[in-house]
Amino acid sequence: MSLRNFSRLDEAPIKAVDLHSGIESTLLIMQNRLQAGEHQPEIQVIKEYGNLPTITCYPAQLN
């Protein structure tokens, strides 16, 4: 489900989107890569979102 949200295959090619939801779906997919590994430290993501308007774009390309 998260991969479908990220790729947005079932949506219109250009539309108004919320940047926050795109960032959240990207972080959800990247969650495993952000964890500490044998040779890499954990990557901590601090989310401090401001108020952003929706933008008209190609959401699949943006993600």
Phi and psi restraints in degrees (range 20) as a CNS / XPLOR table:
assign (resid 1 and name C) (resid 2 and name N)
       (resid 2 and name CA) (resid 2 and name C) 1.0 -66.1 20.0 2
assign (resid 2 and name N) (resid 2 and name CA)
       (resid 2 and name C) (resid 3 and name N) 1.0 -34.8 20.0 2
assign (resid 2 and name C) (resid 3 and name N)
       (resid 3 and name CA) (resid 3 and name C) 1.0 -67.7 20.0 2
assign (resid 3 and name N) (resid 3 and name CA)
       (resid 3 and name C) (resid 4 and name N) 1.0 -37.6 20.0 2
assign (resid 3 and name C) (resid 4 and name N)
       (resid 4 and name CA) (resid 4 and name C) 1.0 -65.1 20.0 2
assign (resid 4 and name N) (resid 4 and name CA)
       (resid 4 and name C) (resid 5 and name N) 1.0 -41.8 20.0 2
assign (resid 4 and name C) (resid 5 and name N)
       (resid 5 and name CA) (resid 5 and name C) 1.0 -62.9 20.0 2
assign (resid 5 and name N) (resid 5 and name CA)
       (resid 5 and name C) (resid 6 and name N) 1.0 -39.7 20.0 2
assign (resid 5 and name C) (resid 6 and name N)
       (resid 6 and name CA) (resid 6 and name C) 1.0 -66.1 20.0 2
assign (resid 6 and name N) (resid 6 and name CA)
       (resid 6 and name C) (resid 7 and name N) 1.0 -47.0 20.0 2
assign (resid 6 and name C) (resid 7 and name N)
       (resid 7 and name CA) (resid 7 and name C) 1.0 -78.0 20.0 2
assign (resid 7 and name N) (resid 7 and name CA)
       (resid 7 and name C) (resid 8 and name N) 1.0 -25.8 20.0 2
assign (resid 7 and name C) (resid 8 and name N)
       (resid 8 and name CA) (resid 8 and name C) 1.0 54.4 20.0 2
assign (resid 8 and name N) (resid 8 and name CA)
       (resid 8 and name C) (resid 9 and name N) 1.0 40.9 20.0 2
assign (resid 8 and name C) (resid 9 and name N)
       (resid 9 and name CA) (resid 9 and name C) 1.0 -66.8 20.0 2
assign (resid 9 and name N) (resid 9 and name CA)
       (resid 9 and name C) (resid 10 and name N) 1.0 -28.9 20.0 2
assign (resid 9 and name C) (resid 10 and name N)
       (resid 10 and name CA) (resid 10 and name C) 1.0 -95.1 20.0 2
assign (resid 10 and name N) (resid 10 and name CA)
       (resid 10 and name C) (resid 11 and name N) 1.0 18.0 20.0 2
assign (resid 10 and name C) (resid 11 and name N)
       (resid 11 and name CA) (resid 11 and name C) 1.0 -114.9 20.0 2
assign (resid 11 and name N) (resid 11 and name CA)
       (resid 11 and name C) (resid 12 and name N) 1.0 168.1 20.0 2
assign (resid 11 and name C) (resid 12 and name N)
       (resid 12 and name CA) (resid 12 and name C) 1.0 -62.6 20.0 2
assign (resid 12 and name N) (resid 12 and name CA)
       (resid 12 and name C) (resid 13 and name N) 1.0 149.0 20.0 2
assign (resid 12 and name C) (resid 13 and name N)
       (resid 13 and name CA) (resid 13 and name C) 1.0 -63.4 20.0 2
assign (resid 13 and name N) (resid 13 and name CA)
       (resid 13 and name C) (resid 14 and name N) 1.0 -38.1 20.0 2
assign (resid 13 and name C) (resid 14 and name N)
       (resid 14 and name CA) (resid 14 and name C) 1.0 -130.2 20.0 2
assign (resid 14 and name N) (resid 14 and name CA)
       (resid 14 and name C) (resid 15 and name N) 1.0 133.2 20.0 2
assign (resid 14 and name C) (resid 15 and name N)
       (resid 15 and name CA) (resid 15 and name C) 1.0 -165.5 20.0 2
assign (resid 15 and name N) (resid 15 and name CA)
       (resid 15 and name C) (resid 16 and name N) 1.0 170.9 20.0 2
assign (resid 15 and name C) (resid 16 and name N)
       (resid 16 and name CA) (resid 16 and name C) 1.0 -80.1 20.0 2
assign (resid 16 and name N) (resid 16 and name CA)
       (resid 16 and name C) (resid 17 and name N) 1.0 129.5 20.0 2
assign (resid 16 and name C) (resid 17 and name N)
       (resid 17 and name CA) (resid 17 and name C) 1.0 -130.4 20.0 2
assign (resid 17 and name N) (resid 17 and name CA)
       (resid 17 and name C) (resid 18 and name N) 1.0 156.4 20.0 2
assign (resid 17 and name C) (resid 18 and name N)
       (resid 18 and name CA) (resid 18 and name C) 1.0 -92.9 20.0 2
assign (resid 18 and name N) (resid 18 and name CA)
       (resid 18 and name C) (resid 19 and name N) 1.0 117.9 20.0 2
assign (resid 18 and name C) (resid 19 and name N)
       (resid 19 and name CA) (resid 19 and name C) 1.0 -62.5 20.0 2
assign (resid 19 and name N) (resid 19 and name CA)
       (resid 19 and name C) (resid 20 and name N) 1.0 -32.6 20.0 2
assign (resid 19 and name C) (resid 20 and name N)
       (resid 20 and name CA) (resid 20 and name C) 1.0 -61.1 20.0 2
assign (resid 20 and name N) (resid 20 and name CA)
       (resid 20 and name C) (resid 21 and name N) 1.0 -41.8 20.0 2
assign (resid 20 and name C) (resid 21 and name N)
       (resid 21 and name CA) (resid 21 and name C) 1.0 -67.8 20.0 2
assign (resid 21 and name N) (resid 21 and name CA)
       (resid 21 and name C) (resid 22 and name N) 1.0 -35.1 20.0 2
assign (resid 21 and name C) (resid 22 and name N)
       (resid 22 and name CA) (resid 22 and name C) 1.0 -65.4 20.0 2
assign (resid 22 and name N) (resid 22 and name CA)
       (resid 22 and name C) (resid 23 and name N) 1.0 -41.5 20.0 2
assign (resid 22 and name C) (resid 23 and name N)
       (resid 23 and name CA) (resid 23 and name C) 1.0 -64.5 20.0 2
assign (resid 23 and name N) (resid 23 and name CA)
       (resid 23 and name C) (resid 24 and name N) 1.0 -43.5 20.0 2
assign (resid 23 and name C) (resid 24 and name N)
       (resid 24 and name CA) (resid 24 and name C) 1.0 -62.9 20.0 2
assign (resid 24 and name N) (resid 24 and name CA)
       (resid 24 and name C) (resid 25 and name N) 1.0 -42.6 20.0 2
assign (resid 24 and name C) (resid 25 and name N)
       (resid 25 and name CA) (resid 25 and name C) 1.0 -68.1 20.0 2
assign (resid 25 and name N) (resid 25 and name CA)
       (resid 25 and name C) (resid 26 and name N) 1.0 -35.2 20.0 2
assign (resid 25 and name C) (resid 26 and name N)
       (resid 26 and name CA) (resid 26 and name C) 1.0 -64.8 20.0 2
assign (resid 26 and name N) (resid 26 and name CA)
       (resid 26 and name C) (resid 27 and name N) 1.0 -44.6 20.0 2
assign (resid 26 and name C) (resid 27 and name N)
       (resid 27 and name CA) (resid 27 and name C) 1.0 -65.1 20.0 2
assign (resid 27 and name N) (resid 27 and name CA)
       (resid 27 and name C) (resid 28 and name N) 1.0 -35.0 20.0 2
assign (resid 27 and name C) (resid 28 and name N)
       (resid 28 and name CA) (resid 28 and name C) 1.0 -63.8 20.0 2
assign (resid 28 and name N) (resid 28 and name CA)
       (resid 28 and name C) (resid 29 and name N) 1.0 -42.8 20.0 2
assign (resid 28 and name C) (resid 29 and name N)
       (resid 29 and name CA) (resid 29 and name C) 1.0 -68.4 20.0 2
assign (resid 29 and name N) (resid 29 and name CA)
       (resid 29 and name C) (resid 30 and name N) 1.0 -36.4 20.0 2
assign (resid 29 and name C) (resid 30 and name N)
       (resid 30 and name CA) (resid 30 and name C) 1.0 -83.4 20.0 2
assign (resid 30 and name N) (resid 30 and name CA)
       (resid 30 and name C) (resid 31 and name N) 1.0 -2.2 20.0 2
assign (resid 30 and name C) (resid 31 and name N)
       (resid 31 and name CA) (resid 31 and name C) 1.0 -51.9 20.0 2
assign (resid 31 and name N) (resid 31 and name CA)
       (resid 31 and name C) (resid 32 and name N) 1.0 -43.1 20.0 2
assign (resid 31 and name C) (resid 32 and name N)
       (resid 32 and name CA) (resid 32 and name C) 1.0 -64.6 20.0 2
assign (resid 32 and name N) (resid 32 and name CA)
       (resid 32 and name C) (resid 33 and name N) 1.0 -37.4 20.0 2
assign (resid 32 and name C) (resid 33 and name N)
       (resid 33 and name CA) (resid 33 and name C) 1.0 -72.6 20.0 2
assign (resid 33 and name N) (resid 33 and name CA)
       (resid 33 and name C) (resid 34 and name N) 1.0 -19.5 20.0 2
assign (resid 33 and name C) (resid 34 and name N)
       (resid 34 and name CA) (resid 34 and name C) 1.0 -84.9 20.0 2
assign (resid 34 and name N) (resid 34 and name CA)
       (resid 34 and name C) (resid 35 and name N) 1.0 -13.8 20.0 2
assign (resid 34 and name C) (resid 35 and name N)
       (resid 35 and name CA) (resid 35 and name C) 1.0 -77.0 20.0 2
assign (resid 35 and name N) (resid 35 and name CA)
       (resid 35 and name C) (resid 36 and name N) 1.0 155.7 20.0 2
assign (resid 35 and name C) (resid 36 and name N)
       (resid 36 and name CA) (resid 36 and name C) 1.0 -66.5 20.0 2
assign (resid 36 and name N) (resid 36 and name CA)
       (resid 36 and name C) (resid 37 and name N) 1.0 143.9 20.0 2
assign (resid 36 and name C) (resid 37 and name N)
       (resid 37 and name CA) (resid 37 and name C) 1.0 -126.1 20.0 2
assign (resid 37 and name N) (resid 37 and name CA)
       (resid 37 and name C) (resid 38 and name N) 1.0 -174.9 20.0 2
assign (resid 37 and name C) (resid 38 and name N)
       (resid 38 and name CA) (resid 38 and name C) 1.0 -60.1 20.0 2
assign (resid 38 and name N) (resid 38 and name CA)
       (resid 38 and name C) (resid 39 and name N) 1.0 -40.9 20.0 2
assign (resid 38 and name C) (resid 39 and name N)
       (resid 39 and name CA) (resid 39 and name C) 1.0 -118.7 20.0 2
assign (resid 39 and name N) (resid 39 and name CA)
       (resid 39 and name C) (resid 40 and name N) 1.0 18.5 20.0 2
assign (resid 39 and name C) (resid 40 and name N)
       (resid 40 and name CA) (resid 40 and name C) 1.0 -143.0 20.0 2
assign (resid 40 and name N) (resid 40 and name CA)
       (resid 40 and name C) (resid 41 and name N) 1.0 138.4 20.0 2
assign (resid 40 and name C) (resid 41 and name N)
       (resid 41 and name CA) (resid 41 and name C) 1.0 -75.8 20.0 2
assign (resid 41 and name N) (resid 41 and name CA)
       (resid 41 and name C) (resid 42 and name N) 1.0 163.1 20.0 2
assign (resid 41 and name C) (resid 42 and name N)
       (resid 42 and name CA) (resid 42 and name C) 1.0 -66.2 20.0 2
assign (resid 42 and name N) (resid 42 and name CA)
       (resid 42 and name C) (resid 43 and name N) 1.0 142.7 20.0 2
assign (resid 42 and name C) (resid 43 and name N)
       (resid 43 and name CA) (resid 43 and name C) 1.0 -103.2 20.0 2
assign (resid 43 and name N) (resid 43 and name CA)
       (resid 43 and name C) (resid 44 and name N) 1.0 118.0 20.0 2
assign (resid 43 and name C) (resid 44 and name N)
       (resid 44 and name CA) (resid 44 and name C) 1.0 -95.4 20.0 2
assign (resid 44 and name N) (resid 44 and name CA)
       (resid 44 and name C) (resid 45 and name N) 1.0 127.9 20.0 2
assign (resid 44 and name C) (resid 45 and name N)
       (resid 45 and name CA) (resid 45 and name C) 1.0 -106.2 20.0 2
assign (resid 45 and name N) (resid 45 and name CA)
       (resid 45 and name C) (resid 46 and name N) 1.0 123.5 20.0 2
assign (resid 45 and name C) (resid 46 and name N)
       (resid 46 and name CA) (resid 46 and name C) 1.0 -106.2 20.0 2
assign (resid 46 and name N) (resid 46 and name CA)
       (resid 46 and name C) (resid 47 and name N) 1.0 117.4 20.0 2
assign (resid 46 and name C) (resid 47 and name N)
       (resid 47 and name CA) (resid 47 and name C) 1.0 -98.3 20.0 2
assign (resid 47 and name N) (resid 47 and name CA)
       (resid 47 and name C) (resid 48 and name N) 1.0 116.8 20.0 2
assign (resid 47 and name C) (resid 48 and name N)
       (resid 48 and name CA) (resid 48 and name C) 1.0 -130.0 20.0 2
assign (resid 48 and name N) (resid 48 and name CA)
       (resid 48 and name C) (resid 49 and name N) 1.0 78.8 20.0 2
assign (resid 48 and name C) (resid 49 and name N)
       (resid 49 and name CA) (resid 49 and name C) 1.0 -78.7 20.0 2
assign (resid 49 and name N) (resid 49 and name CA)
       (resid 49 and name C) (resid 50 and name N) 1.0 139.7 20.0 2
assign (resid 49 and name C) (resid 50 and name N)
       (resid 50 and name CA) (resid 50 and name C) 1.0 -95.7 20.0 2
assign (resid 50 and name N) (resid 50 and name CA)
       (resid 50 and name C) (resid 51 and name N) 1.0 -173.1 20.0 2
assign (resid 50 and name C) (resid 51 and name N)
       (resid 51 and name CA) (resid 51 and name C) 1.0 -88.4 20.0 2
assign (resid 51 and name N) (resid 51 and name CA)
       (resid 51 and name C) (resid 52 and name N) 1.0 111.6 20.0 2
assign (resid 51 and name C) (resid 52 and name N)
       (resid 52 and name CA) (resid 52 and name C) 1.0 -117.0 20.0 2
assign (resid 52 and name N) (resid 52 and name CA)
       (resid 52 and name C) (resid 53 and name N) 1.0 139.4 20.0 2
assign (resid 52 and name C) (resid 53 and name N)
       (resid 53 and name CA) (resid 53 and name C) 1.0 -74.7 20.0 2
assign (resid 53 and name N) (resid 53 and name CA)
       (resid 53 and name C) (resid 54 and name N) 1.0 163.8 20.0 2
assign (resid 53 and name C) (resid 54 and name N)
       (resid 54 and name CA) (resid 54 and name C) 1.0 -69.0 20.0 2
assign (resid 54 and name N) (resid 54 and name CA)
       (resid 54 and name C) (resid 55 and name N) 1.0 151.3 20.0 2
assign (resid 54 and name C) (resid 55 and name N)
       (resid 55 and name CA) (resid 55 and name C) 1.0 -122.6 20.0 2
assign (resid 55 and name N) (resid 55 and name CA)
       (resid 55 and name C) (resid 56 and name N) 1.0 149.6 20.0 2
assign (resid 55 and name C) (resid 56 and name N)
       (resid 56 and name CA) (resid 56 and name C) 1.0 -92.9 20.0 2
assign (resid 56 and name N) (resid 56 and name CA)
       (resid 56 and name C) (resid 57 and name N) 1.0 119.0 20.0 2
assign (resid 56 and name C) (resid 57 and name N)
       (resid 57 and name CA) (resid 57 and name C) 1.0 -160.9 20.0 2
assign (resid 57 and name N) (resid 57 and name CA)
       (resid 57 and name C) (resid 58 and name N) 1.0 -175.1 20.0 2
assign (resid 57 and name C) (resid 58 and name N)
       (resid 58 and name CA) (resid 58 and name C) 1.0 -94.3 20.0 2
assign (resid 58 and name N) (resid 58 and name CA)
       (resid 58 and name C) (resid 59 and name N) 1.0 99.2 20.0 2
assign (resid 58 and name C) (resid 59 and name N)
       (resid 59 and name CA) (resid 59 and name C) 1.0 -62.0 20.0 2
assign (resid 59 and name N) (resid 59 and name CA)
       (resid 59 and name C) (resid 60 and name N) 1.0 -34.2 20.0 2
assign (resid 59 and name C) (resid 60 and name N)
       (resid 60 and name CA) (resid 60 and name C) 1.0 -65.0 20.0 2
assign (resid 60 and name N) (resid 60 and name CA)
       (resid 60 and name C) (resid 61 and name N) 1.0 -40.2 20.0 2
assign (resid 60 and name C) (resid 61 and name N)
       (resid 61 and name CA) (resid 61 and name C) 1.0 -70.6 20.0 2
assign (resid 61 and name N) (resid 61 and name CA)
       (resid 61 and name C) (resid 62 and name N) 1.0 -35.0 20.0 2
assign (resid 61 and name C) (resid 62 and name N)
       (resid 62 and name CA) (resid 62 and name C) 1.0 -63.9 20.0 2
assign (resid 62 and name N) (resid 62 and name CA)
       (resid 62 and name C) (resid 63 and name N) 1.0 -44.3 20.0 2
